[in-house]
Amino acid sequence: MKRLYILFVLLLACGACGAEEPNAGNHNEVVAPEDAAPLAVPVPAIFPGSLTMNSFTLVWEAVEDAGSYAIAINDGEPVTTSELFYAVAGLESTTAYAVRMQALPADAAKNRPSEWVMLTVTTANDPNSDKVFPDEIPEAVIPAEYTLVWSDEFNSTELDLTKWLIEDNGNGGGNNELQYYDSRGVSMGEEPETGRHCLILTARKEQYRGKTASSGRVNTSNGYTFTHGRVDALIRLPKTADGLWPAFWLLGADFKQVGWPRCGEIDILEMGNSTGIRRSMQERYFNGACHWGYYEGGGYPNYAQASDAPYSLQDGFHLFTLVWDDKKVATYLDLHLYPDNEPYFMMNIDDKSSDKSPGNYFHHDFFIIFNLAVGGNFTGIWDIDKVTALSSGEASMYVDYVRVYQKNN
């Protein structure tokens, strides 16, 4: 998983979009004729491995007929270089820097400078600092072949019950979980540190309806189901410590007709696994998984991949993405920051050669689920007094938005 914390904005600073060009100083005094062609826009990138808490290095391919390049950081004066790289140092950790760049002609009488290209670079997080990632969260760049077909931005004061079903049960989810799910665990409001308006799922340590904890779980089974696409959710996870199990996942829409696991299950995000607890990696150990088929000999087909994130996933909001098509299921972390990230979970679903093959279970409608479980088999904790995450009484999971995209026909 690449550690670059970078968003390519690629906004051209033209009059129509209202962006401001930095003062280009004296490097642009010679003005080409109005009919002179502008240079192509340079495409800067971060040199792999160069991003640290205090520095980064830009690299780019040569632009035809360019003699030099102008670069400005934040509101600073542009500097010029004839090289194809530029090192920036003396920066603060976990801080966003606006970078602007322009190609300048070798012959100012022949060509005009390129448009300005803009990008934002955020330096790496200092693990010894209390500082968290910036509250200004960039939007993910969605590939052109996708169109937004359904979403909930969770901006209203009440949950939209035409989209969501609030679950009411204490059945333990088939995993010996400790909570009772009902509407008390579901609310709408602001995430305290950023003020972002969210769906909030709250787990509480309490004797409630025959269980030792309460929490919230919502799904779109009555409001929206779909087959294939890209699903993004921006989530702030609670401190799972020992015993909390937040999840973002999909379940086959034929669940009531054929049961589980025959309906199929896609786990986009799970945290709180007993392995992470055992390794003291609760804030970084996470996984994706798929379950399908049918029980035989006490088991059923399933596949999971766990990862150690390069930073805590329980400080600030993080983007979790599913890309699901006729060939595979793949899940990604923070594509809005690291668009080149590799998937942390991937499984092929094109095999239909036998009744147990995954291709027979993942090409029909599924629905979306968010929940915050307490204890259970996944965590290896079945005693509420050992759920250290609820030592203060309660903990919450915040969902800023969920969006479903599908490929254009």
Order of alpha helices (4+ residues) and beta strands (2+ residues): beta-beta-beta-beta-beta-beta-beta-beta-beta-beta-beta-beta-beta-beta-beta-beta-beta-beta-beta-alpha-beta-alpha-beta-beta-beta-beta-beta-beta-beta
